[in-house]
Amino acid sequence: MDLRSAEQGERTGLRVGELARRTGLTVRTLHHYDAIGLLAPSRRTAAGHRLYTAADVARLQQIASLRRLGLSLGEIREWLSSPSFQPRKAIDTHIARLREELAVQQALLAHLERIVERVGSGEEVPADYLIEVIRMTEHSMSPEHLELIQELHRDTPPERIRAVEQEWVVLFDEVRAAMAGGVEPTSARGRELADRWFGLVQEFTKGNAVIEGAVRERLLADPTAGGHMPADFAAMHGFIMRAREG
């Protein structure tokens, strides 16, 4: 193969790093899919680097949809290798699961509203109510996102995770104090708080666009993230965003 042919061949697919960046998956995950025979790239460069074609990307989308349904990688491999496999069926199943999750979110909203009514009227909130909220919110993030978070933090020491949790508590207190004291978001103090805030966010997401988007969408839908964030999180986040933009 001459140099021109090699260059043309490299343009007929995506390298593993580019595919990982654009999908939000990790290179390690794509290598693993290749190793277990779930997603082998159709082409290679002259130097032996993986090249993923449009057909490979379509298969990856099917894998992602099936993972979203909770299937194991082994089950997905068997399903995709079956002669009777129909992509439309996988999509229809994915749609049905999303509708189920939407119903769960609506039920959670109704449950939280009932708790707020009780608190507002001075009534005691039964433990069963709170247990149900915990159960529902613990399953609000998709298995795919949870798996990706675990992959991103595979090498994060437990002590660092605990330290970051404490850093958030301290930072929340400092932001509240700054807001109560009339500190301007665009001041040096405001920008310093914003830098620390986004530093912790970056440490959690590792710059992964998929996780950043999932966290952003979850907070837009519920600023307290089902009770995982402080009740005044929206106000603090607004302060930080003004500091960031200023």
C-alpha positions as a Python dict, from the first residue, in 0.01 Angstrom:
ca = {
    (1, 'M'): (0, 0, 0),
    (2, 'D'): (141, 340, -94),
    (3, 'L'): (133, 644, 134),
    (4, 'R'): (-172, 796, -38),
    (5, 'S'): (-372, 475, 3),
    (6, 'A'): (-275, 456, 369),
    (7, 'E'): (-386, 814, 429),
    (8, 'Q'): (-718, 748, 253),
    (9, 'G'): (-768, 436, 465),
    (10, 'E'): (-717, 632, 786),
    (11, 'R'): (-992, 870, 684),
    (12, 'T'): (-1248, 589, 648),
    (13, 'G'): (-1294, 542, 1021),
    (14, 'L'): (-1242, 680, 1369),
    (15, 'R'): (-942, 596, 1582),
    (16, 'V'): (-1015, 461, 1929),
    (17, 'G'): (-916, 784, 2104),
    (18, 'E'): (-1142, 994, 1884),
    (19, 'L'): (-1434, 754, 1926),
    (20, 'A'): (-1385, 756, 2304),
    (21, 'R'): (-1374, 1136, 2314),
    (22, 'R'): (-1685, 1180, 2103),
    (23, 'T'): (-1896, 917, 2282),
    (24, 'G'): (-1779, 984, 2637),
    (25, 'L'): (-1662, 625, 2680),
    (26, 'T'): (-1309, 545, 2788),
    (27, 'V'): (-1039, 397, 2567),
    (28, 'R'): (-1009, 117, 2822),
    (29, 'T'): (-1378, 33, 2776),
    (30, 'L'): (-1345, 17, 2397),
    (31, 'H'): (-1035, -201, 2426),
    (32, 'H'): (-1228, -429, 2663),
    (33, 'Y'): (-1517, -456, 2417),
    (34, 'D'): (-1265, -557, 2151),
    (35, 'A'): (-1094, -812, 2378),
    (36, 'I'): (-1419, -993, 2463),
    (37, 'G'): (-1539, -995, 2103),
    (38, 'L'): (-1823, -753, 2160),
    (39, 'L'): (-1704, -471, 1934),
    (40, 'A'): (-1404, -535, 1712),
    (41, 'P'): (-1304, -247, 1483),
    (42, 'S'): (-1359, -335, 1118),
    (43, 'R'): (-1038, -177, 998),
    (44, 'R'): (-682, -102, 1098),
    (45, 'T'): (-438, 161, 986),
    (46, 'A'): (-113, 62, 816),
    (47, 'A'): (48, 92, 1159),
    (48, 'G'): (-209, -142, 1314),
    (49, 'H'): (-419, 118, 1497),
    (50, 'R'): (-791, 47, 1539),
    (51, 'L'): (-1032, 219, 1299),
    (52, 'Y'): (-1404, 216, 1370),
    (53, 'T'): (-1640, 246, 1073),
    (54, 'A'): (-1995, 379, 1064),
    (55, 'A'): (-2119, 21, 1102),
    (56, 'D'): (-1902, -19, 1412),
    (57, 'V'): (-2046, 299, 1560),
    (58, 'A'): (-2399, 170, 1490),
    (59, 'R'): (-2314, -151, 1678),
    (60, 'L'): (-2173, 57, 1964),
    (61, 'Q'): (-2504, 245, 1982),
    (62, 'Q'): (-2685, -88, 2006),
    (63, 'I'): (-2448, -195, 2285),
    (64, 'A'): (-2510, 130, 2471),
    (65, 'S'): (-2887, 89, 2441),
    (66, 'L'): (-2874, -268, 2566),
    (67, 'R'): (-2643, -172, 2853),
    (68, 'R'): (-2896, 97, 2942),
    (69, 'L'): (-3152, -182, 2976),
    (70, 'G'): (-2933, -351, 3236),
    (71, 'L'): (-2804, -641, 3024),
    (72, 'S'): (-2460, -780, 3100),
    (73, 'L'): (-2189, -762, 2835),
    (74, 'G'): (-2213, -1139, 2789),
    (75, 'E'): (-2587, -1118, 2730),
    (76, 'I'): (-2540, -835, 2483),
    (77, 'R'): (-2280, -1033, 2291),
    (78, 'E'): (-2516, -1328, 2265),
    (79, 'W'): (-2807, -1109, 2162),
    (80, 'L'): (-2614, -923, 1891),
    (81, 'S'): (-2470, -1246, 1753),
    (82, 'S'): (-2815, -1402, 1723),
    (83, 'P'): (-2947, -1428, 1364),
    (84, 'S'): (-3288, -1321, 1493),
    (85, 'F'): (-3160, -997, 1644),
    (86, 'Q'): (-3354, -692, 1524),
    (87, 'P'): (-3214, -341, 1595),
    (88, 'R'): (-3568, -200, 1594),
    (89, 'K'): (-3660, -432, 1880),
    (90, 'A'): (-3367, -305, 2086),
    (91, 'I'): (-3470, 56, 2025),
    (92, 'D'): (-3834, -17, 2109),
    (93, 'T'): (-3724, -186, 2431),
    (94, 'H'): (-3503, 112, 2514),
    (95, 'I'): (-3797, 349, 2460),
    (96, 'A'): (-4016, 136, 2686),
    (97, 'R'): (-3752, 141, 2961),
    (98, 'L'): (-3716, 518, 2935),
    (99, 'R'): (-4091, 554, 2975),
    (100, 'E'): (-4074, 336, 3286),
    (101, 'E'): (-3799, 557, 3427),
    (102, 'L'): (-4003, 867, 3351),
    (103, 'A'): (-4290, 717, 3547),
    (104, 'V'): (-4052, 651, 3837),
    (105, 'Q'): (-3934, 1013, 3832),
    (106, 'Q'): (-4293, 1137, 3830),
    (107, 'A'): (-4372, 911, 4124),
    (108, 'L'): (-4067, 1043, 4309),
    (109, 'L'): (-4181, 1400, 4247),
    (110, 'A'): (-4527, 1323, 4386),
    (111, 'H'): (-4368, 1151, 4687),
    (112, 'L'): (-4146, 1450, 4763),
    (113, 'E'): (-4439, 1688, 4728),
    (114, 'R'): (-4632, 1487, 4988),
    (115, 'I'): (-4336, 1510, 5225),
    (116, 'V'): (-4313, 1887, 5173),
    (117, 'E'): (-4685, 1920, 5253),
    (118, 'R'): (-4638, 1729, 5579),
    (119, 'V'): (-4336, 1935, 5677),
    (120, 'G'): (-4520, 2257, 5592),
    (121, 'S'): (-4816, 2162, 5809),
    (122, 'G'): (-4595, 2060, 6100),
    (123, 'E'): (-4673, 1690, 6067),
    (124, 'E'): (-4414, 1425, 6138),
    (125, 'V'): (-4277, 1258, 5825),
    (126, 'P'): (-4303, 878, 5858),
    (127, 'A'): (-3977, 687, 5822),
    (128, 'D'): (-4134, 479, 5547),
    (129, 'Y'): (-4173, 795, 5337),
    (130, 'L'): (-3805, 878, 5373),
    (131, 'I'): (-3696, 522, 5304),
    (132, 'E'): (-3894, 526, 4981),
    (133, 'V'): (-3727, 852, 4873),
    (134, 'I'): (-3385, 700, 4940),
    (135, 'R'): (-3473, 390, 4740),
    (136, 'M'): (-3599, 592, 4444),
    (137, 'T'): (-3318, 847, 4432),
    (138, 'E'): (-3045, 585, 4460),
    (139, 'H'): (-3161, 449, 4124),
    (140, 'S'): (-3206, 782, 3946),
    (141, 'M'): (-2880, 769, 3753),
    (142, 'S'): (-2856, 523, 3467),
    (143, 'P'): (-2648, 204, 3503),
    (144, 'E'): (-2437, 323, 3210),
    (145, 'H'): (-2353, 650, 3384),
    (146, 'L'): (-2282, 476, 3713),
    (147, 'E'): (-2054, 231, 3537),
    (148, 'L'): (-1872, 516, 3364),
    (149, 'I'): (-1826, 702, 3694),
    (150, 'Q'): (-1684, 386, 3850),
    (151, 'E'): (-1448, 349, 3555),
    (152, 'L'): (-1334, 710, 3580),
    (153, 'H'): (-1264, 672, 3953),
    (154, 'R'): (-1123, 321, 3945),
    (155, 'D'): (-787, 451, 4070),
    (156, 'T'): (-918, 719, 4308),
    (157, 'P'): (-818, 627, 4667),
    (158, 'P'): (-1110, 597, 4913),
    (159, 'E'): (-946, 851, 5141),
    (160, 'R'): (-946, 1106, 4859),
    (161, 'I'): (-1318, 1048, 4800),
    (162, 'R'): (-1386, 1113, 5169),
    (163, 'A'): (-1165, 1423, 5161),
    (164, 'V'): (-1354, 1564, 4862),
    (165, 'E'): (-1687, 1507, 5035),
    (166, 'Q'): (-1561, 1714, 5329),
    (167, 'E'): (-1423, 1981, 5096),
    (168, 'W'): (-1772, 2021, 4947),
    (169, 'V'): (-1923, 2067, 5294),
    (170, 'V'): (-1668, 2336, 5378),
    (171, 'L'): (-1711, 2505, 5040),
    (172, 'F'): (-2090, 2514, 5073),
    (173, 'D'): (-2053, 2687, 5411),
    (174, 'E'): (-1811, 2942, 5268),
    (175, 'V'): (-2037, 3020, 4971),
    (176, 'R'): (-2335, 3066, 5205),
    (177, 'A'): (-2130, 3298, 5422),
    (178, 'A'): (-2018, 3498, 5120),
    (179, 'M'): (-2377, 3535, 4998),
    (180, 'A'): (-2503, 3633, 5343),
    (181, 'G'): (-2219, 3886, 5377),
    (182, 'G'): (-2303, 4058, 5051),
    (183, 'V'): (-1990, 3946, 4866),
    (184, 'E'): (-2016, 4028, 4496),
    (185, 'P'): (-1989, 3715, 4279),
    (186, 'T'): (-1747, 3894, 4045),
    (187, 'S'): (-1516, 3996, 4330),
    (188, 'A'): (-1181, 3827, 4391),
    (189, 'R'): (-1341, 3625, 4672),
    (190, 'G'): (-1628, 3517, 4449),
    (191, 'R'): (-1393, 3407, 4172),
    (192, 'E'): (-1179, 3217, 4422),
    (193, 'L'): (-1483, 3026, 4545),
    (194, 'A'): (-1585, 2955, 4184),
    (195, 'D'): (-1239, 2822, 4101),
    (196, 'R'): (-1254, 2581, 4395),
    (197, 'W'): (-1610, 2479, 4304),
    (198, 'F'): (-1527, 2394, 3943),
    (199, 'G'): (-1203, 2229, 4051),
    (200, 'L'): (-1404, 1980, 4255),
    (201, 'V'): (-1652, 1933, 3970),
    (202, 'Q'): (-1365, 1866, 3730),
    (203, 'E'): (-1217, 1614, 3971),
    (204, 'F'): (-1548, 1428, 3983),
    (205, 'T'): (-1624, 1429, 3610),
    (206, 'K'): (-1262, 1398, 3492),
    (207, 'G'): (-1367, 1626, 3206),
    (208, 'N'): (-1599, 1358, 3067),
    (209, 'A'): (-1866, 1529, 2859),
    (210, 'V'): (-2124, 1252, 2912),
    (211, 'I'): (-2104, 1268, 3292),
    (212, 'E'): (-2098, 1648, 3288),
    (213, 'G'): (-2416, 1645, 3080),
    (214, 'A'): (-2585, 1387, 3302),
    (215, 'V'): (-2507, 1584, 3618),
    (216, 'R'): (-2623, 1909, 3457),
    (217, 'E'): (-2952, 1757, 3338),
    (218, 'R'): (-3017, 1599, 3677),
    (219, 'L'): (-2960, 1928, 3860),
    (220, 'L'): (-3177, 2119, 3613),
    (221, 'A'): (-3460, 1872, 3675),
    (222, 'D'): (-3404, 1875, 4054),
    (223, 'P'): (-3147, 2118, 4204),
    (224, 'T'): (-3127, 1904, 4518),
    (225, 'A'): (-3061, 1585, 4315),
    (226, 'G'): (-3321, 1394, 4511),
    (227, 'G'): (-3192, 1526, 4842),
    (228, 'H'): (-2825, 1457, 4776),
    (229, 'M'): (-2757, 1831, 4745),
    (230, 'P'): (-2842, 2103, 5003),
    (231, 'A'): (-3184, 2266, 4977),
    (232, 'D'): (-3017, 2598, 4892),
    (233, 'F'): (-2796, 2446, 4623),
    (234, 'A'): (-2971, 2634, 4340),
    (235, 'A'): (-2896, 2970, 4504),
    (236, 'M'): (-2534, 2878, 4565),
    (237, 'H'): (-2495, 2749, 4211),
    (238, 'G'): (-2638, 3075, 4076),
    (239, 'F'): (-2380, 3271, 4277),
    (240, 'I'): (-2098, 3052, 4147),
    (241, 'M'): (-2213, 3081, 3786),
    (242, 'R'): (-2224, 3459, 3809),
    (243, 'A'): (-1872, 3453, 3952),
    (244, 'R'): (-1760, 3223, 3672),
    (245, 'E'): (-1914, 3436, 3399),
    (246, 'G'): (-1781, 3758, 3549),
}
